[in-house]
Amino acid sequence: MLFKNLVGQTPVKQKLLNMLQDGRVPHALMFTGPEGSGNLPAAFAFVQYLFCQNKQEHDSCGVCGSCLKVSKLIHPDLHLVFPIPLSKHVRTSNDLLPEFREVFIETPYITVHDWFDSLSAENKQPTIPTDEANDILKKLSYTSYEGGYKIMIIWQPEKMNTSAANKLLKILEEPPEQTLFLLVCNHPDQLLATIISRVQQIPFYKIDTEDIVKGLQEQFDCQPIAAKQAALLSDGSYREAQLLLQHLDGGTAYLQNFRTFMLIALKFDAIKAVAWVDENARIGREKQKQFLQYGLEIFRDCLMFNFGSVDLVRHSGEEKEFITKFARFVHQRNYEKLLEEFNSAFYHVERNANPKILFMDLIMKTNELINRPA
């Protein structure tokens, strides 16, 4: 992974480069940031630069032996720990290392959902067990193969159980010589305070819309309007923008499904409601979340349209027409409640709520709200 391939995050990339070039690399760093911010691919770009045999001014060379090994996640001094679906046959990250390499190389902005979905283990709890911590201690006790750093990347350390976290704390307090820990974390508040106190945090933030648009166009050679729409709906997550772009059709995302939902909710047609719920219960959590996020954006633009202060250039022709007609149903008396219900549904989808119950409840609540007089 090259620094130049990271989307946005220019100040963070420069900070990491300065640290590497000045030789001021602490023994433990924690890259914190929301999903899709790029903190995981940044960790591999950091390692690749550190190991590179022909460093450039702003990046690793990408072609030396060390760079090629890091890019394939096979460097002998690079060790990986990540959440696993613990079972009789899967005890540590080593048991799934080939699978993780394959998924990461294809999708560097991988999320835990992506990872578990690739394993068909969506219904299992991601965890980093005690056996993993014992394996970390064992790996780092060895001498480095190439005479330099031994690096341990721990993705999602917040998934460690208490026993594993305490063992990690011990080695962070007394790390072996020439050892570097890179913790890549989405929820640092879920980690032991004593672990946080022993690492230097490098914060990653939501990516700017313009950077996401540029990244999507370079990666997918897509139309600017589609890239911009996906970026605006992504909430600063490049991975979310990638997923949204895959489902764009003629520059619109989920418009037809959202329109159908609202037509059913407006007059509450029970038969159509059941059919819609059955269909959307089968599309998977990520698409369900994207539908809800799309609805939140439409509500916002409808309210702004009513105040005469929204630029609809970013919407397709069909969306513009829909918003101008639907806007009268979104007003100050129901707007906040609509947002609350859709955000609540999003929250419960993430936590594996029964989608049939959830969406039927949402249709009924939306029926009440959009029929509320302004």
C-alpha positions in Angstrom: 0.0 0.0 0.0 1.3 3.4 -1.0 0.6 6.6 0.8 -0.5 8.1 -2.6 -3.3 5.5 -2.8 -4.9 6.7 0.4 -8.0 8.8 -0.1 -7.8 12.2 1.5 -6.2 12.5 5.0 -3.4 14.7 3.7 -2.4 16.2 7.1 -2.2 12.7 8.7 -0.2 11.3 5.8 2.3 14.1 6.1 2.5 13.6 9.9 3.3 9.9 9.4 5.9 10.7 6.8 7.6 13.2 9.0 7.7 10.7 11.8 9.3 8.1 9.6 11.8 10.4 7.9 12.9 11.9 11.2 13.4 8.5 12.8 11.0 9.3 15.6 8.9 6.1 15.6 7.5 5.2 19.0 7.1 1.6 20.0 3.3 1.7 19.9 0.9 3.8 17.7 -2.8 3.7 17.5 -4.6 4.8 14.3 -8.1 5.8 15.5 -10.9 6.8 13.2 -14.4 5.7 11.9 -14.9 2.9 9.5 -13.9 3.9 6.0 -11.5 6.6 7.1 -8.5 4.7 5.8 -6.7 4.0 9.1 -6.2 0.3 8.2 -4.7 0.9 4.7 -2.6 3.8 6.2 -1.1 1.3 8.7 0.1 -0.9 5.8 1.4 2.2 3.9 3.3 3.2 7.1 4.9 -0.3 7.4 5.7 -0.4 3.7 7.6 2.9 3.9 9.4 1.7 7.0 10.6 -1.5 5.3 11.2 0.0 1.9 14.7 -0.4 0.6 14.5 2.6 -1.8 12.5 5.2 0.0 11.2 8.2 -2.0 10.7 11.7 -0.7 6.9 11.2 -0.2 6.3 7.5 -0.5 7.8 4.0 -0.6 9.1 2.9 -4.0 6.5 0.2 -4.3 8.8 -2.1 -6.4 11.6 -3.3 -4.1 11.4 -6.8 -2.5 10.3 -5.5 0.9 7.5 -3.3 -0.7 6.2 -6.2 -2.7 6.1 -8.5 0.3 4.3 -5.9 2.4 1.8 -5.2 -0.4 1.0 -8.9 -0.4 0.9 -9.1 3.4 3.6 -11.8 3.4 6.6 -9.9 4.8 8.1 -12.3 7.5 8.6 -9.4 10.0 5.0 -8.2 9.7 2.5 -10.0 11.9 -1.3 -9.5 11.8 -4.1 -9.9 14.3 -7.7 -9.3 13.5 -11.2 -10.3 14.8 -12.2 -13.9 14.1 -15.4 -15.9 14.4 -14.1 -18.1 17.3 -14.9 -21.8 16.8 -13.4 -25.3 17.3 -11.5 -24.9 14.1 -10.6 -21.2 14.2 -8.6 -20.2 17.3 -6.4 -17.4 16.2 -5.8 -15.0 13.2 -3.3 -17.5 11.8 -6.2 -19.9 11.0 -7.7 -17.3 8.6 -4.6 -15.4 7.4 -4.8 -16.5 3.7 -8.5 -15.4 3.6 -7.7 -12.1 5.3 -4.9 -11.4 2.8 -7.2 -12.0 -0.1 -10.0 -9.8 1.2 -7.8 -6.9 2.2 -5.8 -6.9 -1.1 -9.2 -6.7 -2.9 -10.8 -4.2 -0.5 -8.2 -2.1 1.5 -11.0 -0.1 3.1 -12.4 -3.3 4.6 -14.9 -3.2 7.5 -15.6 -5.9 10.0 -18.9 -6.5 8.2 -17.0 -7.0 4.9 -14.6 -9.4 6.6 -17.2 -11.5 8.3 -19.5 -11.4 5.2 -16.6 -12.9 3.2 -16.4 -15.8 5.8 -20.2 -16.2 5.8 -20.0 -15.6 9.5 -22.3 -12.5 9.8 -24.2 -13.9 12.7 -21.1 -14.7 14.8 -19.5 -12.3 17.2 -16.1 -10.9 16.1 -13.5 -11.4 18.8 -9.8 -11.4 19.6 -9.5 -14.2 22.1 -6.9 -15.0 24.8 -5.2 -17.5 22.5 -4.4 -14.7 20.2 -2.6 -12.7 22.9 -0.5 -15.8 23.7 0.3 -16.0 20.0 1.4 -12.3 19.9 3.8 -12.9 22.8 5.2 -16.0 21.0 5.7 -14.3 17.6 7.4 -11.2 19.1 9.9 -13.3 21.1 11.5 -14.4 17.8 14.4 -12.6 16.2 13.4 -10.5 13.1 14.1 -12.3 9.8 15.5 -9.3 8.0 17.4 -7.7 10.9 15.1 -4.7 11.4 11.7 -4.0 13.0 9.2 -6.7 14.0 5.8 -5.1 13.5 2.5 -6.3 14.9 -0.7 -4.8 13.3 -3.7 -5.3 15.5 -6.9 -4.4 13.7 -9.9 -3.8 15.9 -8.1 -4.1 19.3 -11.4 -3.1 20.9 -12.6 -6.7 20.1 -10.2 -8.2 22.5 -11.6 -10.0 25.5 -10.5 -8.8 29.0 -7.8 -11.5 29.3 -6.3 -10.8 25.9 -6.4 -7.0 26.6 -4.5 -7.5 29.9 -1.8 -9.6 28.2 -1.4 -7.0 25.5 -1.0 -4.4 28.2 1.9 -6.3 29.7 3.8 -6.5 26.5 3.1 -2.8 25.7 4.7 -1.9 29.0 7.8 -3.9 28.3 8.1 -4.3 24.5 10.9 -6.4 23.0 13.7 -4.4 21.3 13.0 -3.2 17.7 9.3 -4.0 18.0 6.5 -1.8 16.7 2.8 -2.1 17.6 0.2 -0.6 15.3 -3.3 -0.7 16.7 -6.0 0.2 14.2 -9.1 1.1 16.1 -12.6 2.4 15.4 -13.8 2.7 19.0 -11.0 3.6 21.3 -13.5 4.3 24.1 -14.0 0.5 24.3 -10.3 -0.1 25.1 -8.7 -0.3 28.5 -7.6 3.2 29.6 -4.3 1.7 30.5 -3.7 0.5 26.9 -4.6 4.0 25.5 -2.2 5.6 27.9 0.7 3.5 26.5 0.2 4.3 22.8 0.5 7.4 20.7 -2.7 8.1 19.0 -2.9 9.2 15.4 -6.5 10.4 14.7 -8.1 9.9 11.3 -11.3 11.8 10.5 -14.2 11.5 8.1 -12.9 12.0 4.6 -13.8 15.3 2.8 -16.5 14.9 0.1 -14.2 16.3 -2.6 -11.5 13.7 -1.8 -14.0 10.9 -1.9 -15.3 12.1 -5.3 -11.8 12.2 -6.7 -11.0 8.8 -5.3 -14.1 7.2 -6.8 -13.5 8.7 -10.2 -9.9 7.5 -10.2 -10.8 4.0 -9.0 -14.0 3.3 -11.0 -13.8 5.9 -13.9 -17.4 6.7 -13.0 -19.6 9.7 -13.9 -19.0 12.8 -11.8 -22.6 13.1 -10.7 -22.7 9.5 -9.5 -19.4 9.9 -7.6 -20.6 13.1 -6.0 -23.9 11.5 -4.9 -22.2 8.5 -3.4 -19.7 10.8 -1.6 -22.5 13.0 -0.2 -24.4 10.0 1.1 -21.3 8.2 2.5 -20.9 10.4 5.7 -17.1 10.6 5.1 -16.6 6.9 4.7 -14.8 5.8 1.5 -15.9 2.2 1.9 -19.6 3.4 2.2 -19.1 5.5 -0.9 -17.8 2.5 -2.8 -20.8 0.4 -1.8 -23.2 3.2 -2.7 -21.6 3.7 -6.1 -22.1 0.0 -6.9 -25.9 0.5 -6.5 -26.2 3.7 -8.4 -28.5 3.4 -11.5 -28.6 6.3 -13.9 -27.2 8.7 -11.2 -29.8 7.8 -8.6 -29.5 5.7 -5.5 -32.5 3.8 -4.1 -34.9 6.4 -5.5 -37.4 3.9 -6.8 -37.4 1.9 -3.5 -37.7 5.0 -1.4 -40.6 6.3 -3.6 -42.4 3.0 -3.2 -41.9 3.0 0.6 -43.4 6.5 0.8 -46.3 5.8 -1.4 -47.2 2.7 0.8 -46.7 4.7 4.0 -48.8 7.7 2.8 -52.0 5.6 2.5 -50.8 2.5 4.3 -51.7 -0.2 1.9 -51.3 -3.3 4.2 -50.9 -5.8 1.3 -48.2 -3.7 -0.4 -46.5 -3.0 2.9 -46.1 -6.7 3.7 -44.7 -7.3 0.1 -42.3 -4.4 0.4 -41.1 -5.5 3.9 -40.6 -9.1 2.7 -38.5 -8.0 -0.2 -36.4 -5.6 1.7 -35.8 -8.0 4.6 -33.8 -10.1 2.2 -31.5 -7.5 0.7 -28.9 -7.7 3.5 -27.9 -5.2 6.3 -25.6 -3.0 4.2 -28.2 -2.3 1.6 -30.8 -1.8 4.3 -28.6 0.8 6.0 -27.9 2.5 2.7 -31.7 2.8 2.0 -32.2 4.4 5.4 -29.3 6.8 4.9 -30.7 7.7 1.5 -34.0 8.5 3.2 -32.3 10.8 5.7 -30.6 12.8 2.9 -34.0 13.1 1.0 -35.7 14.4 4.2 -33.0 17.0 4.7 -33.2 18.2 1.1 -37.0 18.4 1.2 -36.9 20.6 4.2 -34.2 22.8 2.7 -36.2 23.0 -0.5 -39.2 24.2 1.4 -37.0 27.0 2.8 -35.7 27.8 -0.7 -32.1 27.2 0.3 -31.1 23.9 -1.4 -29.0 23.3 -4.5 -30.4 20.3 -6.3 -27.7 20.1 -8.8 -26.2 17.0 -7.1 -29.5 15.1 -7.8 -30.6 13.4 -11.0 -33.6 14.6 -13.0 -35.8 12.0 -11.4 -34.7 12.9 -7.9 -35.2 16.6 -8.5 -38.8 15.9 -9.6 -39.4 13.6 -6.7 -38.1 16.1 -4.1 -40.1 19.0 -5.5 -43.3 16.9 -5.2 -42.5 15.2 -2.0 -41.2 18.2 -0.1 -44.7 19.3 1.0 -44.9 16.2 3.2 -41.7 17.2 5.1 -42.0 20.2 7.4 -41.0 21.5 10.8 -43.6 19.6 12.7 -42.5 16.1 11.5 -38.9 16.6 10.2 -37.0 15.9 13.5 -39.3 12.9 14.3 -38.7 11.4 10.8 -34.9 11.7 11.3 -35.3 10.1 14.7 -37.2 7.1 13.4 -34.9 6.5 10.4 -31.8 6.9 12.6 -33.3 4.5 15.2 -34.0 2.0 12.4 -30.4 2.4 11.2 -29.1 1.7 14.7 -31.1 -1.4 15.1 -30.2 -2.8 11.7 -26.6 -2.6 12.7 -27.5 -4.6 15.8 -29.2 -7.4 13.8 -32.8 -6.5 14.7 -35.5 -8.5 12.9 -35.8 -6.6 9.6 -39.5 -7.5 9.1 -40.6 -6.2 12.4 -38.3 -3.1 12.1 -39.5 -2.1 8.6 -43.2 -2.7 9.3 -42.9 -0.5 12.4 -41.1 2.1 10.3 -43.8 2.2 7.7 -46.5 2.7 10.3 -44.6 5.4 12.1 -43.8 7.1 8.8 -47.5 7.0 7.8 -48.4 8.9 11.0 -45.7 11.5 10.5 -46.1 12.4 6.8 -49.8 12.7 7.3 -49.3 15.1 10.1 -50.5 18.6 9.1 -47.8 21.3 8.7 
